[in-house]
Amino acid sequence: MPRSYWVETLGCPKNQVDSDKLEGTLLADGLEPATEPDHADVIVVNTCAFIEEARQESINTILALAEGRRPGARLVVTGCMAERYGDELAEALPEVDLVAPFGASLTVGSAAEVGAATASAVGVGVPVRIGRKASSDPGPAPAFDLLNLPRPAARRPWAYVKVAEGCDRNCGFCAIPSFRGKQRSRSLEDIVAEVDGLGVSEIVLVAQDLASFGRDQGKGERSLVPLLGRLEGRVPWIRLLYLYPSDLTDALVDAICATDVPYFDLSLQHVSAPLLRRMRRWGDGERFLERIASIRARRPEAAFRTNFIVGYPGETEADHEALLEFVEEAQLDWCGFFAYSPEEGTYATTLDGEVPAPLRDERLGELRELQDEITAQRRDALIGTELRVLVDEPGVGRSFREAPEIDGIVELPSDIPVGSFATVRIVDALGPDLVAERVQP
Protein backbone atom coordinates (compact mmCIF):
# COMPACT_ATOMS: atom_id res chain seq x y z
CA MET A 1 0.00 0.00 0.00
CA PRO A 2 1.35 3.48 -0.82
CA ARG A 3 2.54 5.36 2.24
CA SER A 4 3.55 8.77 0.90
CA TYR A 5 2.03 11.33 -1.46
CA TRP A 6 2.82 14.45 -3.42
CA VAL A 7 0.17 16.93 -4.61
CA GLU A 8 1.13 19.30 -7.43
CA THR A 9 -1.26 22.25 -7.75
CA LEU A 10 -1.69 24.37 -10.86
CA GLY A 11 -3.94 27.34 -11.57
CA CYS A 12 -5.79 29.69 -9.27
CA PRO A 13 -6.07 29.96 -5.47
CA LYS A 14 -9.35 28.04 -5.60
CA ASN A 15 -7.40 25.02 -6.83
CA GLN A 16 -5.05 25.36 -3.86
CA VAL A 17 -8.01 25.01 -1.51
CA ASP A 18 -9.09 21.85 -3.35
CA SER A 19 -5.58 20.44 -2.99
CA ASP A 20 -5.53 21.25 0.72
CA LYS A 21 -8.74 19.30 1.16
CA LEU A 22 -7.40 16.37 -0.85
CA GLU A 23 -4.34 16.40 1.40
CA GLY A 24 -6.61 16.32 4.42
CA THR A 25 -8.17 13.12 3.09
CA LEU A 26 -4.78 11.57 2.36
CA LEU A 27 -3.49 12.44 5.83
CA ALA A 28 -6.64 11.01 7.41
CA ASP A 29 -5.94 7.75 5.58
CA GLY A 30 -2.53 7.53 7.19
CA LEU A 31 -0.32 8.74 4.37
CA GLU A 32 2.52 11.18 4.86
CA PRO A 33 3.65 14.01 2.55
CA ALA A 34 6.77 13.24 0.54
CA THR A 35 9.65 15.70 0.54
CA GLU A 36 9.97 15.50 -3.26
CA PRO A 37 7.68 14.14 -6.01
CA ASP A 38 10.20 11.44 -6.95
CA HIS A 39 10.01 10.15 -3.36
CA ALA A 40 6.21 9.71 -3.37
CA ASP A 41 4.21 6.50 -3.75
CA VAL A 42 1.31 8.43 -5.28
CA ILE A 43 1.47 11.73 -7.17
CA VAL A 44 -1.68 13.79 -7.66
CA VAL A 45 -1.73 16.60 -10.23
CA ASN A 46 -4.52 19.13 -9.65
CA THR A 47 -4.85 20.69 -13.10
CA CYS A 48 -6.12 23.98 -14.51
CA ALA A 49 -8.17 24.28 -17.71
CA PHE A 50 -9.07 27.98 -17.73
CA ILE A 51 -7.17 28.98 -20.88
CA GLU A 52 -4.96 27.22 -23.44
CA GLU A 53 -1.74 28.35 -21.76
CA ALA A 54 -2.88 26.83 -18.46
CA ARG A 55 -3.88 23.57 -20.15
CA GLN A 56 -0.46 23.27 -21.80
CA GLU A 57 1.25 23.90 -18.48
CA SER A 58 -0.86 21.13 -16.96
CA ILE A 59 0.12 18.66 -19.71
CA ASN A 60 3.81 19.56 -19.43
CA THR A 61 3.69 19.10 -15.65
CA ILE A 62 1.97 15.71 -15.92
CA LEU A 63 4.56 14.44 -18.40
CA ALA A 64 7.48 15.73 -16.33
CA LEU A 65 6.18 14.11 -13.14
CA ALA A 66 5.44 10.86 -14.99
CA GLU A 67 9.01 10.73 -16.27
CA GLY A 68 10.55 11.55 -12.90
CA ARG A 69 8.49 9.29 -10.63
CA ARG A 70 10.07 6.32 -8.98
CA PRO A 71 9.23 2.74 -10.07
CA GLY A 72 5.81 1.64 -8.90
CA ALA A 73 4.56 5.12 -8.05
CA ARG A 74 1.02 5.94 -9.13
CA LEU A 75 0.09 9.11 -11.03
CA VAL A 76 -3.39 10.59 -10.66
CA VAL A 77 -4.73 13.56 -12.66
CA THR A 78 -7.63 15.48 -11.18
CA GLY A 79 -8.96 19.05 -11.19
CA CYS A 80 -10.45 21.12 -13.98
CA MET A 81 -8.80 19.33 -16.92
CA ALA A 82 -10.00 15.99 -15.60
CA GLU A 83 -13.51 17.44 -15.26
CA ARG A 84 -13.53 18.92 -18.74
CA TYR A 85 -11.45 16.53 -20.84
CA GLY A 86 -11.41 13.29 -18.87
CA ASP A 87 -11.87 10.86 -21.76
CA GLU A 88 -9.35 12.63 -23.96
CA LEU A 89 -6.75 12.78 -21.19
CA ALA A 90 -7.11 9.12 -20.32
CA GLU A 91 -6.63 8.20 -23.99
CA ALA A 92 -3.84 10.66 -24.76
CA LEU A 93 -1.76 10.09 -21.61
CA PRO A 94 -1.11 6.38 -21.05
CA GLU A 95 1.49 7.43 -18.47
CA VAL A 96 -1.37 8.36 -16.11
CA ASP A 97 -2.83 5.64 -13.87
CA LEU A 98 -6.09 7.43 -13.13
CA VAL A 99 -7.92 10.46 -14.53
CA ALA A 100 -10.32 11.37 -11.76
CA PRO A 101 -12.66 14.37 -11.73
CA PHE A 102 -13.85 15.72 -8.40
CA GLY A 103 -17.10 14.11 -7.34
CA ALA A 104 -18.15 11.26 -9.51
CA SER A 105 -20.55 8.45 -10.28
CA LEU A 106 -18.80 5.56 -12.06
CA THR A 107 -17.11 2.87 -9.98
CA VAL A 108 -13.39 2.50 -10.55
CA GLY A 109 -13.27 -1.13 -9.48
CA SER A 110 -10.82 -2.17 -6.83
CA ALA A 111 -8.98 0.62 -5.09
CA ALA A 112 -5.97 -1.69 -5.13
CA GLU A 113 -5.71 -1.21 -8.88
CA VAL A 114 -4.48 2.32 -8.39
CA GLY A 115 -3.43 2.14 -4.77
CA ALA A 116 -5.41 2.92 -1.66
CA ALA A 117 -3.94 6.41 -1.51
CA THR A 118 -5.02 7.13 -5.05
CA ALA A 119 -8.54 6.13 -4.14
CA SER A 120 -8.27 8.48 -1.18
CA ALA A 121 -7.26 11.31 -3.48
CA VAL A 122 -10.62 11.08 -5.19
CA GLY A 123 -12.71 9.96 -2.25
CA VAL A 124 -12.48 6.65 -0.41
CA GLY A 125 -15.78 4.82 -0.47
CA VAL A 126 -17.13 7.22 -3.06
CA PRO A 127 -17.67 6.14 -6.68
CA VAL A 128 -15.40 7.95 -9.09
CA ARG A 129 -16.35 9.13 -12.56
CA ILE A 130 -13.52 8.82 -15.08
CA GLY A 131 -13.86 11.52 -17.67
CA ARG A 132 -16.83 13.83 -18.19
CA LYS A 133 -16.59 16.39 -20.96
CA ALA A 134 -17.93 19.89 -20.57
CA SER A 135 -21.66 20.20 -21.07
CA SER A 136 -24.04 23.09 -21.42
CA ASP A 137 -26.06 21.46 -18.61
CA PRO A 138 -23.75 20.89 -15.63
CA GLY A 139 -26.46 18.90 -13.85
CA PRO A 140 -26.82 18.54 -10.09
CA ALA A 141 -24.02 19.13 -7.65
CA PRO A 142 -21.85 16.03 -7.10
CA ALA A 143 -22.47 13.91 -4.05
CA PHE A 144 -18.76 13.98 -3.27
CA ASP A 145 -18.03 17.67 -2.87
CA LEU A 146 -14.63 19.01 -1.83
CA LEU A 147 -16.42 21.86 -0.08
CA ASN A 148 -17.57 19.34 2.52
CA LEU A 149 -14.20 17.78 3.25
CA PRO A 150 -12.11 18.58 6.33
CA ARG A 151 -8.82 20.38 5.91
CA PRO A 152 -5.48 20.16 7.70
CA ALA A 153 -4.04 23.08 9.64
CA ALA A 154 -2.23 25.59 7.45
CA ARG A 155 1.55 25.38 7.01
CA ARG A 156 1.83 29.12 6.39
CA PRO A 157 0.62 32.18 8.31
CA TRP A 158 -2.17 32.67 5.75
CA ALA A 159 -4.65 30.45 3.92
CA TYR A 160 -7.20 30.60 1.12
CA VAL A 161 -10.74 29.69 2.17
CA LYS A 162 -13.24 28.76 -0.54
CA VAL A 163 -16.74 29.89 0.46
CA ALA A 164 -18.59 28.61 -2.62
CA GLU A 165 -18.10 26.42 -5.66
CA GLY A 166 -19.44 26.89 -9.17
CA CYS A 167 -20.91 29.93 -10.89
CA ASP A 168 -24.34 31.03 -12.12
CA ARG A 169 -23.05 33.64 -14.57
CA ASN A 170 -22.80 33.16 -18.31
CA CYS A 171 -19.77 35.23 -19.32
CA GLY A 172 -19.06 34.85 -23.02
CA PHE A 173 -15.44 33.77 -22.64
CA CYS A 174 -15.68 31.40 -19.66
CA ALA A 175 -16.34 27.65 -19.62
CA ILE A 176 -16.04 27.21 -15.84
CA PRO A 177 -19.80 26.83 -15.15
CA SER A 178 -19.93 23.94 -17.62
CA PHE A 179 -17.58 21.78 -15.55
CA ARG A 180 -17.71 23.32 -12.06
CA GLY A 181 -21.50 23.51 -12.01
CA LYS A 182 -23.92 26.01 -10.55
CA GLN A 183 -23.02 28.05 -7.48
CA ARG A 184 -23.10 26.16 -4.20
CA SER A 185 -22.48 28.34 -1.16
CA ARG A 186 -21.31 26.95 2.14
CA SER A 187 -22.98 27.74 5.43
CA LEU A 188 -21.55 30.42 7.69
CA GLU A 189 -21.02 27.79 10.38
CA ASP A 190 -18.91 25.56 8.10
CA ILE A 191 -16.74 28.46 7.00
CA VAL A 192 -16.21 29.72 10.55
CA ALA A 193 -15.29 26.21 11.70
CA GLU A 194 -12.74 25.85 8.90
CA VAL A 195 -11.20 29.25 9.67
CA ASP A 196 -10.93 28.37 13.36
CA GLY A 197 -9.12 25.15 12.50
CA LEU A 198 -6.54 26.72 10.21
CA GLY A 199 -4.74 28.71 12.88
CA VAL A 200 -3.59 31.53 10.60
CA SER A 201 -3.15 35.28 10.82
CA GLU A 202 -4.76 35.97 7.44
CA ILE A 203 -7.51 34.29 5.48
CA VAL A 204 -8.21 35.01 1.82
CA LEU A 205 -11.84 34.34 0.86
CA VAL A 206 -12.24 33.00 -2.68
CA ALA A 207 -14.99 31.69 -4.97
CA GLN A 208 -15.72 31.78 -8.67
CA ASP A 209 -18.14 34.65 -7.91
CA LEU A 210 -17.40 35.76 -4.37
CA ALA A 211 -19.79 38.71 -4.19
CA SER A 212 -22.71 36.35 -4.99
CA PHE A 213 -21.99 34.22 -1.94
CA GLY A 214 -25.25 33.01 -0.38
CA ARG A 215 -27.51 34.03 -3.26
CA ASP A 216 -28.14 30.39 -4.18
CA GLN A 217 -29.42 29.89 -0.63
CA GLY A 218 -31.98 32.66 -1.03
CA LYS A 219 -30.03 35.07 1.14
CA GLY A 220 -29.90 37.95 -1.34
CA GLU A 221 -26.79 39.90 -2.19
CA ARG A 222 -25.45 40.88 1.21
CA SER A 223 -24.33 37.51 2.59
CA LEU A 224 -20.67 38.48 2.54
CA VAL A 225 -21.33 41.27 5.03
CA PRO A 226 -22.62 38.98 7.82
CA LEU A 227 -19.82 36.52 6.98
CA LEU A 228 -17.24 39.25 7.53
CA GLY A 229 -19.00 40.07 10.78
CA ARG A 230 -18.81 36.45 11.94
CA LEU A 231 -15.11 36.24 11.09
CA GLU A 232 -14.16 39.55 12.68
CA GLY A 233 -11.98 38.95 15.73
CA ARG A 234 -11.24 35.34 14.74
CA VAL A 235 -8.37 36.26 12.46
CA PRO A 236 -6.47 39.57 12.20
CA TRP A 237 -6.61 39.95 8.41
CA ILE A 238 -9.46 39.02 6.05
CA ARG A 239 -8.91 39.52 2.32
CA LEU A 240 -11.47 39.10 -0.49
CA LEU A 241 -10.65 38.03 -4.06
CA TYR A 242 -12.79 38.03 -7.22
CA LEU A 243 -15.51 40.64 -6.68
CA TYR A 244 -17.92 41.16 -9.58
CA PRO A 245 -18.34 44.96 -9.86
CA SER A 246 -22.15 45.10 -10.09
CA ASP A 247 -22.40 43.27 -6.74
CA LEU A 248 -20.00 45.58 -4.92
CA THR A 249 -22.72 47.19 -2.84
CA ASP A 250 -22.21 50.13 -0.49
CA ALA A 251 -22.72 47.79 2.45
CA LEU A 252 -19.98 45.45 1.22
CA VAL A 253 -17.61 48.33 0.46
CA ASP A 254 -18.18 49.74 3.95
CA ALA A 255 -17.57 46.30 5.50
CA ILE A 256 -14.27 45.90 3.63
CA CYS A 257 -13.18 49.45 4.38
CA ALA A 258 -13.85 48.85 8.07
CA THR A 259 -11.24 46.05 8.16
CA ASP A 260 -7.46 46.26 8.31
CA VAL A 261 -7.33 45.01 4.71
CA PRO A 262 -8.90 47.65 2.39
CA TYR A 263 -7.93 45.61 -0.68
CA PHE A 264 -10.32 45.43 -3.63
CA ASP A 265 -9.85 42.73 -6.27
CA LEU A 266 -12.40 43.68 -8.93
CA SER A 267 -13.29 41.41 -11.85
CA LEU A 268 -13.57 44.03 -14.65
CA GLN A 269 -12.29 42.22 -17.82
CA HIS A 270 -12.62 45.36 -20.02
CA VAL A 271 -13.98 48.91 -19.95
CA SER A 272 -15.58 49.30 -23.40
CA ALA A 273 -19.36 49.08 -23.00
CA PRO A 274 -19.98 47.49 -26.43
CA LEU A 275 -17.25 44.91 -25.88
CA LEU A 276 -18.48 44.13 -22.37
CA ARG A 277 -21.92 43.44 -23.82
CA ARG A 278 -20.29 40.98 -26.23
CA MET A 279 -18.62 39.44 -23.20
CA ARG A 280 -22.04 39.22 -21.52
CA ARG A 281 -20.68 41.37 -18.72
CA TRP A 282 -21.95 44.38 -16.78
CA GLY A 283 -20.49 47.86 -16.63
CA ASP A 284 -18.25 50.33 -18.43
CA GLY A 285 -15.18 52.39 -17.70
CA GLU A 286 -17.06 55.42 -16.38
CA ARG A 287 -18.99 53.38 -13.81
CA PHE A 288 -15.84 51.55 -12.76
CA LEU A 289 -13.97 54.83 -12.23
CA GLU A 290 -16.85 56.21 -10.17
CA ARG A 291 -16.83 53.13 -7.95
CA ILE A 292 -13.07 53.29 -7.45
CA ALA A 293 -13.28 57.01 -6.61
CA SER A 294 -16.04 56.38 -4.05
CA ILE A 295 -13.91 53.73 -2.34
CA ARG A 296 -10.89 56.01 -2.25
CA ALA A 297 -13.07 58.71 -0.70
CA ARG A 298 -13.73 56.27 2.17
CA ARG A 299 -10.20 54.84 2.43
CA PRO A 300 -7.62 56.89 0.44
CA GLU A 301 -4.97 54.23 1.01
CA ALA A 302 -7.12 51.39 -0.42
CA ALA A 303 -5.33 49.02 -2.81
CA PHE A 304 -6.86 47.81 -6.08
CA ARG A 305 -6.25 44.85 -8.38
CA THR A 306 -8.03 43.76 -11.55
CA ASN A 307 -7.56 41.71 -14.72
CA PHE A 308 -8.36 42.50 -18.34
CA ILE A 309 -8.84 40.33 -21.42
CA VAL A 310 -7.08 41.61 -24.55
CA GLY A 311 -8.08 40.59 -28.07
CA TYR A 312 -11.63 39.42 -27.36
CA PRO A 313 -13.56 38.97 -30.65
CA GLY A 314 -14.70 42.36 -31.92
CA GLU A 315 -12.19 44.42 -29.92
CA THR A 316 -11.55 47.54 -31.97
CA GLU A 317 -8.75 50.07 -31.84
CA ALA A 318 -11.17 52.42 -30.09
CA ASP A 319 -11.84 49.75 -27.46
CA HIS A 320 -8.13 49.35 -26.91
CA GLU A 321 -7.60 53.10 -26.60
CA ALA A 322 -10.42 53.27 -24.07
CA LEU A 323 -8.70 50.60 -21.99
CA LEU A 324 -5.36 52.41 -22.15
CA GLU A 325 -7.05 55.64 -21.01
CA PHE A 326 -8.80 53.83 -18.17
CA VAL A 327 -5.57 52.24 -16.93
CA GLU A 328 -3.87 55.64 -16.98
CA GLU A 329 -6.70 57.37 -15.12
CA ALA A 330 -7.52 54.63 -12.60
CA GLN A 331 -3.93 54.31 -11.31
CA LEU A 332 -4.55 50.86 -9.89
CA ASP A 333 -1.91 49.10 -7.82
CA TRP A 334 -2.00 45.84 -9.74
CA CYS A 335 -3.35 44.78 -13.15
CA GLY A 336 -3.12 41.52 -15.05
CA PHE A 337 -3.58 41.42 -18.82
CA PHE A 338 -4.39 38.16 -20.56
CA ALA A 339 -4.69 37.27 -24.22
CA TYR A 340 -8.18 36.06 -25.17
CA SER A 341 -8.30 32.28 -25.38
CA PRO A 342 -11.18 30.66 -27.34
CA GLU A 343 -12.83 28.06 -25.12
CA GLU A 344 -14.85 25.21 -26.55
CA GLY A 345 -18.60 25.60 -25.99
CA THR A 346 -18.51 29.28 -25.01
CA TYR A 347 -20.53 32.07 -26.59
CA ALA A 348 -17.37 33.93 -27.65
CA THR A 349 -16.44 31.20 -30.14
CA THR A 350 -19.58 32.04 -32.14
CA LEU A 351 -18.62 35.71 -32.56
CA ASP A 352 -16.99 37.34 -35.53
CA GLY A 353 -14.25 39.96 -35.40
CA GLU A 354 -11.24 37.82 -34.53
CA VAL A 355 -8.28 39.94 -33.50
CA PRO A 356 -5.07 38.82 -35.28
CA ALA A 357 -2.49 37.45 -32.86
CA PRO A 358 0.25 39.99 -33.76
CA LEU A 359 -2.15 42.89 -33.12
CA ARG A 360 -3.40 41.30 -29.88
CA ASP A 361 0.18 40.84 -28.67
CA GLU A 362 1.04 44.43 -29.56
CA ARG A 363 -1.90 45.64 -27.47
CA LEU A 364 -0.85 43.40 -24.59
CA GLY A 365 2.62 44.88 -24.69
CA GLU A 366 1.33 48.45 -24.59
CA LEU A 367 -0.93 47.77 -21.64
CA ARG A 368 1.66 45.85 -19.64
CA GLU A 369 4.29 48.53 -20.17
CA LEU A 370 1.88 51.23 -19.00
CA GLN A 371 0.78 49.32 -15.91
CA ASP A 372 4.35 48.38 -14.98
CA GLU A 373 5.17 52.09 -14.87
CA ILE A 374 2.10 52.85 -12.76
CA THR A 375 2.82 50.01 -10.33
CA ALA A 376 6.44 51.10 -9.98
CA GLN A 377 5.40 54.71 -9.31
CA ARG A 378 2.86 53.64 -6.69
CA ARG A 379 5.48 51.48 -4.99
CA ASP A 380 8.06 54.29 -5.09
CA ALA A 381 5.52 56.56 -3.39
CA LEU A 382 5.60 54.26 -0.34
CA ILE A 383 9.30 54.88 0.33
CA GLY A 384 9.64 56.56 3.72
CA THR A 385 6.24 55.40 4.98
CA GLU A 386 5.58 52.95 7.79
CA LEU A 387 3.53 49.81 7.13
CA ARG A 388 2.23 46.92 9.18
CA VAL A 389 3.34 43.65 7.64
CA LEU A 390 2.66 39.96 8.16
CA VAL A 391 5.82 37.83 7.96
CA ASP A 392 5.20 34.91 5.59
CA GLU A 393 8.69 33.40 5.73
CA PRO A 394 12.12 34.51 6.91
CA GLY A 395 12.90 37.84 5.28
CA VAL A 396 9.59 38.03 3.35
CA GLY A 397 6.36 39.76 4.35
CA ARG A 398 3.34 41.59 3.00
CA SER A 399 1.24 44.59 3.92
CA PHE A 400 -2.50 44.79 3.25
CA ARG A 401 -1.59 46.00 -0.25
CA GLU A 402 -0.21 42.66 -1.40
CA ALA A 403 -2.24 39.48 -1.83
CA PRO A 404 -0.21 36.32 -1.20
CA GLU A 405 1.35 34.62 -4.24
CA ILE A 406 -0.21 37.24 -6.55
CA ASP A 407 1.27 40.68 -5.91
CA GLY A 408 4.68 41.96 -4.84
CA ILE A 409 6.36 41.33 -1.50
CA VAL A 410 8.12 43.31 1.23
CA GLU A 411 11.73 42.30 1.89
CA LEU A 412 12.36 42.31 5.65
CA PRO A 413 15.15 41.67 8.16
CA SER A 414 15.33 37.90 8.47
CA ASP A 415 15.16 37.90 12.27
CA ILE A 416 11.49 38.96 12.46
CA PRO A 417 9.54 35.80 13.49
CA VAL A 418 7.44 34.09 10.82
CA GLY A 419 3.72 34.50 11.48
CA SER A 420 4.14 37.71 13.43
CA PHE A 421 3.05 41.24 12.57
CA ALA A 422 5.64 44.01 12.58
CA THR A 423 5.76 47.71 11.85
CA VAL A 424 8.39 48.49 9.21
CA ARG A 425 9.68 51.52 7.35
CA ILE A 426 9.96 51.28 3.57
CA VAL A 427 13.46 52.26 2.44
CA ASP A 428 13.48 51.20 -1.21
CA ALA A 429 11.33 49.85 -4.03
CA LEU A 430 12.45 47.31 -6.63
CA GLY A 431 9.71 47.29 -9.25
CA PRO A 432 6.75 45.52 -7.59
CA ASP A 433 8.69 44.68 -4.42
CA LEU A 434 9.50 46.85 -1.40
CA VAL A 435 12.51 46.81 0.92
CA ALA A 436 11.91 47.61 4.60
CA GLU A 437 13.67 48.02 7.90
CA ARG A 438 12.06 47.27 11.22
CA VAL A 439 10.71 50.13 13.33
CA GLN A 440 11.71 49.45 16.91
CA PRO A 441 8.87 49.65 19.45
PyMOL commands that set and color helices and strands:
alter all, ss='L'
color gray80, all
select helices_A, chain A and resi 13-28+37-39+52-68+80-92+111-113+116-121+146-148+176-180+188-198+210-212+215-217+224-231+245-247+250-257+273-278+285-298+317-330+347-350+357-380
alter helices_A, ss='H'
color red, helices_A
select strands_A, chain A and resi 4-9+32-33+42-47+74-79+98-99+158-162+164-165+184-185+202-206+237-240+263-269+303-310+334-339+386-393+396-398+410-411+421-430+433-438
alter strands_A, ss='S'
color yellow, strands_A
deselect
rebuild
show_as cartoon
